[in-house]
């Protein structure tokens, strides 16, 4: 991921601890990290909306809105890119840690923790560890694709749903399909990135050959390639990701 110049929101109830951690994060990275602090859950949610940070680090026992609930609320925001979520825990909070992970936290770390250690811990984060869109699963995307004529038995349908769900977390990935998205889907599917890309293209070909044209053109008409009469793989994934991000209706 790279740990320099990142935008952080720290949601911590103790202002002294937050100030020390914020100063440490700025000193431990070059260019310095940009850090905003919120003393409670509602303030943190407002900061995430406004600042659109790369990372959200939150106390699990946070006033107003506990860490796990905050992660869930952030996952419902229509942001172009959702942050990585880091839960900040204390000894004896194992139950809250499990809830935070189920809510989308990619890391749960115990306090106190030195800022350089925290910077190092987030260095290896990858896009599919960002907060997921709440209520959006790969299975839900697949079911929407079935209504557009995609085969439930096609591996390409599954790969397309995985790619769209991933890009829904970070819309910038729509421009990095070959270098990032297809390799991530391939890793999960136990396939090569080339096979993933080819399977997605075949699934689109099959769906556009016999699927419900009215529903297809209503949702994807602006991605149709004039000579071929169907969307490109990139156009299809980007359009699906945008629908997921904005909460638009996918069903026909």
Backbone bond lengths (Angstrom), bond angles and torsions (degrees), N, CA, C in turn:
res aa  C-N    CA-C-N  psi(-1)  N-CA   C-N-CA  omega(-1)  CA-C   N-CA-C  phi
1 X - - - 1.471 - - 1.518 111.39 -
2 X 1.330 116.04 -36.78 1.464 118.24 -173.39 1.504 109.76 86.48
3 X 1.353 118.35 128.89 1.442 120.38 -172.44 1.505 114.65 -108.17
4 X 1.357 118.61 17.05 1.456 119.95 -174.22 1.518 111.53 -105.20
5 X 1.328 114.71 142.60 1.449 121.10 175.04 1.518 114.92 62.66
6 X 1.313 117.37 25.26 1.454 120.41 -177.70 1.522 110.96 -78.98
7 X 1.328 115.57 154.37 1.463 122.02 176.61 1.527 108.18 -98.60
8 X 1.321 116.11 123.08 1.457 122.67 -178.50 1.528 110.05 -116.06
9 X 1.324 114.77 146.11 1.458 121.68 161.40 1.517 106.77 -116.47
10 X 1.329 116.29 121.36 1.460 122.04 175.84 1.521 108.31 -101.23
11 X 1.314 117.19 119.22 1.459 122.20 176.72 1.521 107.17 -107.97
12 X 1.326 115.94 96.35 1.467 121.96 -174.97 1.515 108.78 -138.30
13 X 1.325 115.56 136.01 1.466 119.87 -175.60 1.524 113.38 -77.13
14 X 1.348 117.63 -22.75 1.466 120.98 -178.63 1.532 108.83 -95.62
15 X 1.336 118.22 109.87 1.468 119.71 -176.33 1.523 113.56 -62.20
16 X 1.341 117.10 -33.51 1.458 119.61 179.94 1.521 111.96 -65.77
17 X 1.331 116.05 -46.70 1.472 120.19 178.41 1.518 110.94 -63.45
18 X 1.324 116.15 -39.65 1.465 120.06 179.63 1.526 110.69 -64.15
19 X 1.329 117.30 -42.76 1.462 120.63 -179.07 1.524 110.88 -64.19
20 X 1.332 117.35 -40.99 1.466 120.39 179.51 1.526 110.60 -65.91
21 X 1.335 116.88 -42.82 1.455 119.87 -179.41 1.529 110.45 -67.60
22 X 1.323 117.53 -40.84 1.468 121.04 179.20 1.528 110.82 -62.24
23 X 1.332 116.23 -44.24 1.468 119.71 178.68 1.518 110.66 -63.47
24 X 1.337 115.89 -40.02 1.463 119.66 179.65 1.514 112.75 -66.22
25 X 1.339 116.76 -38.73 1.459 119.91 178.66 1.517 110.85 -64.75
26 X 1.324 117.45 -39.74 1.459 121.01 178.98 1.528 111.28 -65.63
27 X 1.331 116.45 -38.48 1.461 120.28 -178.77 1.521 112.29 -75.97
28 X 1.342 116.84 -27.55 1.462 120.09 -174.25 1.514 113.35 -84.15
29 X 1.319 118.24 -5.91 1.459 120.77 -177.06 1.516 110.66 -127.29
30 X 1.318 116.06 151.89 1.454 121.76 178.56 1.532 108.73 -140.67
31 X 1.357 117.79 117.32 1.472 126.60 0.21 1.518 111.49 -65.07
32 X 1.316 117.73 159.97 1.465 120.55 -174.41 1.527 112.50 -59.80
33 X 1.315 115.22 143.72 1.461 120.54 174.22 1.520 110.07 -65.22
34 X 1.315 115.81 147.72 1.458 121.87 175.20 1.522 107.54 -98.84
35 X 1.326 116.62 117.02 1.462 121.16 -170.97 1.520 110.13 -121.03
36 X 1.333 116.28 128.75 1.465 122.89 172.37 1.526 107.93 -115.45
37 X 1.335 115.99 145.94 1.464 120.28 -177.37 1.521 110.50 -117.61
38 X 1.325 114.27 140.50 1.463 121.21 174.22 1.528 107.95 -129.39
39 X 1.343 118.35 135.45 1.455 120.73 -176.91 1.524 114.43 -84.46
40 X 1.354 117.24 -10.79 1.460 119.62 -177.80 1.534 109.85 -151.90
41 X 1.320 115.56 174.17 1.452 120.56 -176.05 1.522 114.62 -63.34
42 X 1.339 119.56 -49.87 1.463 119.74 179.63 1.533 113.27 -59.48
43 X 1.318 117.04 -39.58 1.466 119.83 178.03 1.526 110.45 -66.35
44 X 1.331 116.91 -37.25 1.460 120.49 178.50 1.524 110.78 -64.84
45 X 1.329 116.86 -41.64 1.464 120.77 179.07 1.525 110.44 -60.90
46 X 1.326 116.42 -42.38 1.464 120.39 178.62 1.525 111.16 -64.79
47 X 1.328 117.36 -39.42 1.462 120.69 178.60 1.522 111.62 -65.50
48 X 1.328 116.63 -40.33 1.463 119.43 178.85 1.523 110.05 -62.42
49 X 1.332 116.47 -42.96 1.471 119.89 177.53 1.531 111.33 -57.74
50 X 1.322 115.98 -42.80 1.460 120.46 -173.50 1.527 112.72 -80.98
51 X 1.329 116.96 -43.02 1.457 121.13 -171.93 1.534 113.65 -92.59
52 X 1.330 117.96 -21.04 1.464 122.54 -176.70 1.533 111.14 46.76
53 X 1.339 116.91 64.55 1.468 120.60 -173.11 1.522 112.38 -73.13
54 X 1.329 114.41 163.80 1.464 120.73 171.50 1.520 110.37 -75.48
55 X 1.331 116.26 -37.38 1.455 121.50 -176.81 1.523 110.57 -134.16
56 X 1.326 114.79 142.30 1.460 123.10 173.64 1.517 107.07 -121.13
57 X 1.330 116.29 112.78 1.462 121.67 177.09 1.516 108.13 -108.77
58 X 1.332 117.30 121.67 1.456 120.36 -171.58 1.522 111.46 -135.21
59 X 1.350 114.89 138.26 1.462 119.70 169.15 1.517 108.89 -57.39
60 X 1.318 116.84 139.41 1.456 119.15 176.15 1.524 110.75 -71.02
61 X 1.321 116.81 -37.27 1.465 121.19 175.84 1.523 107.63 -96.08
62 X 1.317 116.56 79.70 1.456 122.23 -173.29 1.525 109.60 -108.60
63 X 1.344 119.24 132.75 1.474 120.27 179.76 1.526 111.97 -61.19
64 X 1.312 115.74 143.82 1.452 121.04 174.22 1.509 115.21 84.34
65 X 1.323 116.82 -36.51 1.459 121.87 -178.14 1.519 106.37 -164.87
66 X 1.332 117.20 107.66 1.462 119.93 -176.52 1.521 110.93 -61.99
67 X 1.346 114.84 160.05 1.454 120.29 -174.08 1.521 114.32 -51.77
68 X 1.334 118.00 -48.64 1.460 120.81 -178.40 1.530 111.27 -62.64
69 X 1.325 116.92 -41.99 1.467 120.24 178.45 1.524 110.68 -65.77
70 X 1.329 117.12 -35.89 1.459 120.87 176.54 1.524 110.45 -62.16
71 X 1.340 117.03 -44.39 1.463 120.32 179.23 1.525 110.80 -60.60
72 X 1.325 116.38 -40.75 1.462 119.68 179.24 1.529 111.22 -64.78
73 X 1.326 116.63 -40.85 1.467 120.13 179.97 1.527 110.80 -66.30
74 X 1.330 116.83 -40.70 1.465 120.18 178.06 1.522 110.28 -62.71
75 X 1.345 116.72 -36.48 1.456 120.53 179.33 1.513 113.56 -66.03
76 X 1.320 118.08 -12.91 1.466 121.68 177.42 1.526 112.30 -95.46
77 X 1.329 117.42 -6.04 1.458 120.18 -179.10 1.529 110.72 -74.86
78 X 1.314 116.28 144.79 1.464 121.10 178.79 1.524 109.68 -89.72
79 X 1.329 115.98 63.10 1.456 121.42 177.62 1.525 109.24 -93.48
80 X 1.327 118.38 147.94 1.467 119.08 176.71 1.526 112.51 -60.22
81 X 1.317 116.16 -35.61 1.461 121.36 179.81 1.519 108.92 -134.99
82 X 1.322 116.54 127.86 1.455 120.97 175.94 1.529 109.39 -88.16
83 X 1.330 117.49 148.08 1.464 119.76 -177.63 1.525 112.19 -79.57
84 X 1.316 114.50 164.58 1.451 119.48 163.13 1.529 106.94 -75.09
85 X 1.320 117.54 140.35 1.460 122.02 -178.50 1.518 109.94 -110.43
86 X 1.321 116.35 128.73 1.464 122.79 179.79 1.527 107.73 -120.97
87 X 1.310 116.25 121.64 1.456 120.77 176.75 1.512 110.94 -88.03
88 X 1.326 117.24 136.37 1.461 123.01 178.28 1.524 108.04 -108.70
89 X 1.319 114.78 117.35 1.458 120.81 -169.92 1.520 111.35 -116.85
90 X 1.339 115.28 174.25 1.456 123.74 172.91 1.523 108.12 -130.97
91 X 1.319 118.81 159.01 1.463 119.93 177.84 1.529 111.68 -54.89
92 X 1.325 116.18 140.20 1.452 121.05 179.43 1.515 114.44 89.52
93 X 1.339 117.81 6.93 1.465 120.79 -178.00 1.532 111.38 -109.20
94 X 1.338 115.85 34.65 1.460 119.55 -175.40 1.529 112.54 -59.17
95 X 1.326 117.04 -38.85 1.461 119.86 179.84 1.517 111.62 -63.47
96 X 1.332 116.99 -44.64 1.459 120.65 178.24 1.522 111.17 -66.06
97 X 1.320 116.89 -32.51 1.467 120.07 178.16 1.524 110.49 -63.97
98 X 1.331 117.44 -42.56 1.468 120.32 178.73 1.533 110.64 -63.21
99 X 1.318 116.33 -42.17 1.468 119.98 179.49 1.526 110.18 -63.15
100 X 1.333 117.18 -40.37 1.462 120.98 179.90 1.519 111.01 -63.81
101 X 1.318 117.14 -41.55 1.470 119.52 178.56 1.529 110.20 -64.29
102 X 1.332 116.23 -40.54 1.469 119.45 178.11 1.526 111.55 -65.82
103 X 1.328 116.70 -24.34 1.465 120.94 179.41 1.525 112.33 -84.93
104 X 1.342 116.91 -2.96 1.457 120.02 175.41 1.510 116.47 115.42
105 X 1.348 118.04 3.23 1.463 119.35 178.76 1.528 109.77 -64.09
106 X 1.320 116.83 128.93 1.463 119.94 178.09 1.517 110.88 -83.79
107 X 1.336 117.19 -23.78 1.459 122.70 177.35 1.521 109.12 -139.85
108 X 1.323 116.75 143.32 1.464 121.86 168.99 1.524 106.29 -127.45
109 X 1.331 116.63 116.65 1.458 122.27 -173.15 1.520 109.55 -121.57
110 X 1.328 115.76 145.17 1.458 120.05 -179.24 1.517 110.96 -90.60
111 X 1.321 115.62 139.21 1.460 122.54 175.86 1.534 108.70 -89.02
112 X 1.337 116.38 158.67 1.465 126.66 -7.10 1.533 110.89 -75.86
113 X 1.322 116.77 150.29 1.452 120.11 179.17 1.523 108.91 -137.66
114 X 1.343 116.68 135.40 1.463 119.45 179.95 1.521 110.39 -67.30
115 X 1.320 116.36 144.62 1.460 121.04 -179.41 1.527 112.70 -58.36
116 X 1.344 120.02 -42.53 1.473 118.49 178.32 1.525 112.15 -60.21
117 X 1.337 116.89 -34.84 1.460 119.64 178.83 1.526 110.75 -67.70
118 X 1.335 116.31 -38.71 1.454 120.00 177.93 1.529 110.52 -65.51
119 X 1.340 117.07 -42.73 1.467 120.17 176.62 1.517 110.80 -58.65
120 X 1.310 116.54 -42.37 1.469 120.42 179.98 1.532 110.54 -65.96
121 X 1.327 117.02 -37.58 1.468 120.70 -177.18 1.515 112.23 -64.63
122 X 1.333 118.09 -29.88 1.465 120.30 -177.46 1.523 112.65 -94.14
123 X 1.329 117.86 -2.61 1.457 121.31 -177.18 1.525 112.60 -58.47
124 X 1.332 116.82 -37.16 1.467 120.01 -171.97 1.531 113.75 -95.07
125 X 1.332 118.07 8.77 1.460 119.89 -179.57 1.529 110.73 -66.56
126 X 1.325 115.75 144.41 1.465 121.90 -178.72 1.531 108.88 -123.16
127 X 1.345 117.78 165.40 1.464 120.38 -172.50 1.518 115.67 -56.97
128 X 1.340 118.08 -34.84 1.464 117.86 -177.38 1.524 112.45 -76.44
129 X 1.350 117.92 4.47 1.456 121.47 173.10 1.532 112.09 -99.82
130 X 1.328 117.03 -2.26 1.463 118.66 173.98 1.530 109.48 -63.78
131 X 1.321 116.03 160.95 1.462 119.37 177.18 1.530 110.07 -54.32
132 X 1.312 117.94 135.78 1.469 119.47 175.46 1.517 111.03 -78.98
133 X 1.332 115.40 157.95 1.459 119.56 171.07 1.524 107.87 -67.76
134 X 1.298 117.63 126.56 1.465 120.42 -179.08 1.520 109.46 -64.18
135 X 1.313 116.49 142.46 1.464 124.55 178.99 1.529 112.22 69.30
136 X 1.330 118.42 6.53 1.460 120.80 178.40 1.523 108.69 -115.87
137 X 1.318 116.50 113.03 1.455 122.11 176.86 1.520 108.55 -118.81
138 X 1.322 115.39 164.58 1.460 119.68 176.86 1.522 109.74 -59.71
139 X 1.341 117.21 -38.36 1.463 120.56 178.77 1.516 112.30 -62.39
140 X 1.339 116.51 -39.24 1.468 119.69 178.97 1.527 110.87 -66.37
141 X 1.330 116.76 -38.38 1.461 119.90 177.31 1.521 110.16 -65.97
142 X 1.334 116.67 -41.13 1.465 119.64 177.56 1.526 111.10 -58.77
143 X 1.321 117.38 -44.17 1.469 119.95 -178.68 1.531 111.11 -63.24
144 X 1.338 116.44 -35.61 1.459 119.32 176.19 1.528 110.61 -66.33
145 X 1.315 116.18 -38.36 1.467 119.88 179.30 1.527 111.42 -66.84
146 X 1.321 117.18 -34.77 1.469 119.30 178.40 1.525 109.89 -57.98
147 X 1.329 116.95 -38.44 1.465 120.61 -178.55 1.529 112.18 -71.12
148 X 1.327 116.07 -11.35 1.459 120.54 176.32 1.529 111.51 -100.85
149 X 1.330 116.62 10.65 1.454 120.87 176.50 1.509 115.42 96.78
150 X 1.329 117.97 5.15 1.461 120.40 178.13 1.525 109.66 -79.29
151 X 1.312 116.13 143.47 1.457 121.69 -176.76 1.520 111.27 -79.12
152 X 1.326 115.51 134.28 1.462 119.96 176.87 1.523 111.46 -68.47
153 X 1.326 117.10 -22.15 1.462 121.30 -178.02 1.522 112.95 -89.20
154 X 1.318 117.88 -5.38 1.460 121.43 -174.77 1.523 111.25 -85.37
155 X 1.324 115.74 130.00 1.456 119.50 174.73 1.535 110.32 -64.13
156 X 1.324 116.06 -32.66 1.456 119.33 179.33 1.509 112.42 -61.74
157 X 1.343 117.18 -34.70 1.463 120.44 176.80 1.521 110.27 -62.85
158 X 1.325 115.57 -44.30 1.463 120.77 178.25 1.531 110.88 -62.38
159 X 1.324 116.55 -45.97 1.460 119.49 -179.31 1.526 111.44 -64.60
160 X 1.321 117.00 -38.63 1.461 121.12 177.92 1.520 110.61 -62.73
161 X 1.326 116.80 -42.79 1.466 120.69 178.33 1.521 111.23 -63.84
162 X 1.322 116.82 -40.47 1.467 120.87 178.69 1.527 110.46 -64.52
163 X 1.328 116.65 -42.84 1.461 120.49 -179.93 1.524 110.88 -65.21
164 X 1.334 117.13 -42.73 1.463 120.56 -179.48 1.527 111.13 -66.00
165 X 1.326 117.47 -41.11 1.470 120.68 178.96 1.520 110.15 -63.33
166 X 1.328 116.70 -40.40 1.463 120.99 179.27 1.524 111.04 -65.38
167 X 1.337 117.24 -46.02 1.460 120.62 178.85 1.525 111.38 -67.52
168 X 1.337 117.35 -26.38 1.453 119.96 175.22 1.516 112.51 -63.74
169 X 1.320 117.80 -26.91 1.465 120.91 176.17 1.524 111.45 -74.68
170 X 1.345 115.54 -34.32 1.460 120.76 -178.13 1.522 108.06 -144.78
171 X 1.339 117.20 101.14 1.451 121.42 -174.98 1.528 112.35 -62.92
172 X 1.325 118.00 -22.11 1.467 120.38 178.36 1.521 111.64 -63.07
173 X 1.333 117.28 -22.69 1.454 120.56 -179.74 1.522 112.28 -68.03
174 X 1.333 117.74 -16.90 1.466 119.99 178.01 1.520 111.18 -60.62
175 X 1.319 117.92 -22.94 1.451 121.69 176.79 1.510 113.34 -96.59
176 X 1.342 116.90 7.94 1.473 120.64 -178.40 1.522 110.10 -132.97
177 X 1.320 116.44 44.34 1.462 120.44 -176.64 1.526 111.51 -65.26
178 X 1.328 116.72 -53.11 1.462 120.07 -175.23 1.523 111.86 -66.90
179 X 1.332 116.86 -41.52 1.452 119.54 -175.21 1.508 115.48 -81.72
180 X 1.352 117.87 -25.69 1.463 120.37 -174.30 1.526 113.42 -127.07
181 X 1.329 117.07 -53.08 1.465 120.13 -169.78 1.520 111.78 -69.27
182 X 1.324 118.49 -52.73 1.461 119.87 -178.55 1.534 111.88 -60.69
183 X 1.361 119.33 -41.96 1.470 118.58 175.81 1.533 113.45 -61.68
184 X 1.359 117.84 -37.11 1.460 119.67 178.76 1.528 111.08 -67.59
185 X 1.330 116.84 -42.96 1.464 119.95 177.17 1.526 109.72 -63.91
186 X 1.327 116.58 -41.50 1.466 120.53 -179.46 1.522 111.56 -62.07
187 X 1.320 116.12 -39.67 1.469 119.89 179.36 1.518 110.94 -61.46
188 X 1.329 116.69 -42.52 1.462 120.45 179.81 1.528 111.51 -69.91
189 X 1.344 116.45 -34.04 1.463 120.57 -174.78 1.517 113.30 -90.46
190 X 1.327 117.53 -7.16 1.453 120.20 -178.13 1.523 112.48 69.23
191 X 1.336 115.93 34.52 1.461 122.26 -179.13 1.522 109.23 -126.59
192 X 1.318 116.21 174.31 1.454 120.09 172.20 1.525 108.79 -85.50
193 X 1.334 116.40 155.29 1.456 120.73 178.91 1.526 110.85 -61.59
194 X 1.337 117.18 -35.69 1.462 120.63 179.56 1.523 111.23 -63.98
195 X 1.335 116.91 -41.69 1.467 120.21 178.81 1.517 111.30 -66.82
196 X 1.320 116.64 -36.64 1.464 119.82 176.79 1.522 110.39 -61.38
197 X 1.323 116.41 -48.18 1.463 120.45 -179.87 1.528 111.37 -60.99
198 X 1.319 117.11 -44.75 1.466 120.29 -179.48 1.530 111.16 -64.96
199 X 1.330 117.43 -39.92 1.466 120.62 -179.88 1.521 110.83 -64.66
200 X 1.327 117.86 -38.68 1.462 121.14 177.92 1.523 110.17 -63.90
201 X 1.315 117.09 -43.83 1.469 120.03 179.60 1.525 111.20 -63.00
202 X 1.339 116.95 -41.26 1.469 119.75 179.58 1.528 110.45 -65.07
203 X 1.332 116.94 -38.16 1.472 120.10 179.37 1.523 110.85 -64.09
204 X 1.336 117.18 -40.38 1.466 120.54 177.88 1.526 110.02 -65.50
205 X 1.329 116.76 -43.72 1.466 120.38 178.21 1.528 111.26 -56.23
206 X 1.337 116.02 -47.35 1.464 120.44 -177.29 1.523 111.65 -66.37
207 X 1.335 116.88 -41.69 1.459 119.98 -179.20 1.517 110.92 -65.29
208 X 1.329 117.48 -41.05 1.464 119.72 -177.79 1.529 111.99 -75.98
209 X 1.327 116.70 -15.09 1.468 119.06 177.74 1.524 111.53 -78.61
210 X 1.352 117.74 -27.53 1.460 117.94 -175.42 1.508 116.09 -144.42
211 X 1.339 117.82 10.10 1.455 120.50 -177.57 1.515 112.31 -86.39
212 X 1.324 117.49 176.23 1.476 122.69 -179.03 1.527 111.36 -70.98
213 X 1.325 116.98 105.33 1.457 121.91 -172.68 1.524 113.09 -62.57
214 X 1.308 117.28 -38.53 1.459 119.31 -176.84 1.526 110.76 -61.25
215 X 1.337 116.83 -46.21 1.466 120.27 179.50 1.521 110.66 -66.82
216 X 1.332 116.87 -40.08 1.457 120.10 -179.44 1.524 111.65 -61.87
217 X 1.328 116.12 -48.21 1.460 118.88 -177.29 1.518 112.23 -73.06
218 X 1.323 117.27 -27.72 1.462 119.04 177.41 1.524 110.82 -63.39
219 X 1.312 116.58 -38.65 1.460 120.65 -176.49 1.519 113.75 -94.94
220 X 1.318 117.33 -30.29 1.457 119.59 -170.56 1.520 113.90 -125.80
221 X 1.322 117.44 13.56 1.457 119.80 -178.21 1.513 113.71 -56.85
222 X 1.336 116.68 -34.96 1.461 118.87 -177.80 1.524 112.75 -77.29
223 X 1.332 118.78 -3.48 1.462 121.07 176.72 1.525 111.62 -107.85
224 X 1.323 116.86 2.86 1.456 119.93 -176.72 1.522 110.52 -69.93
225 X 1.315 115.77 131.52 1.458 121.64 176.00 1.523 108.02 -83.20
226 X 1.337 118.04 120.74 1.460 121.78 -169.35 1.522 113.58 -55.22
227 X 1.324 117.66 -45.09 1.465 120.28 -175.30 1.522 112.52 -72.00
228 X 1.334 117.00 -31.08 1.464 120.13 -174.54 1.523 112.43 -100.07
229 X 1.339 117.61 -17.19 1.448 120.31 177.86 1.508 114.95 72.70
230 X 1.304 118.02 21.07 1.469 121.80 179.49 1.522 109.11 -153.23
231 X 1.324 117.90 161.91 1.469 119.75 -178.20 1.522 111.66 -73.64
232 X 1.301 116.31 151.61 1.453 120.47 169.22 1.533 108.57 -71.17
233 X 1.320 116.52 163.92 1.468 119.85 177.47 1.525 110.03 -61.20
234 X 1.336 117.05 -42.92 1.462 119.94 179.88 1.509 112.27 -64.36
235 X 1.344 116.42 -41.64 1.455 120.11 178.74 1.510 111.98 -65.12
236 X 1.322 116.62 -38.60 1.464 121.53 -179.87 1.528 110.75 -66.17
237 X 1.326 116.15 -45.96 1.462 120.42 -178.79 1.526 110.36 -65.26
238 X 1.337 116.63 -43.36 1.465 120.25 -179.21 1.528 111.21 -63.38
239 X 1.330 116.90 -41.66 1.460 120.31 -179.31 1.525 110.79 -66.55
240 X 1.329 116.83 -42.77 1.467 120.10 177.88 1.525 110.59 -63.14
241 X 1.328 116.74 -42.86 1.465 120.42 -179.69 1.522 110.75 -62.50
242 X 1.329 117.17 -39.42 1.462 120.71 178.76 1.524 110.73 -65.74
243 X 1.328 116.98 -39.97 1.457 120.11 177.10 1.525 110.57 -61.54
244 X 1.323 116.74 -41.90 1.459 120.67 179.34 1.530 110.32 -65.95
245 X 1.318 117.01 -41.03 1.461 120.37 -177.05 1.509 112.26 -65.73
246 X 1.318 117.10 -40.57 1.453 120.07 -175.17 1.522 113.56 -91.08
247 X 1.355 116.72 -8.03 1.449 119.67 179.20 1.508 112.93 76.86
248 X 1.323 118.07 18.14 1.461 120.87 177.86 1.516 111.01 -67.11
249 X 1.304 115.53 154.68 1.461 121.03 -179.62 1.521 109.31 -71.66
250 X 1.333 116.38 133.32 1.453 121.21 -179.48 1.520 110.82 -100.72
251 X 1.333 116.25 -32.14 1.451 119.22 -175.35 1.530 111.36 -62.21
252 X 1.334 114.09 153.59 1.459 119.52 177.31 1.519 109.39 -82.07
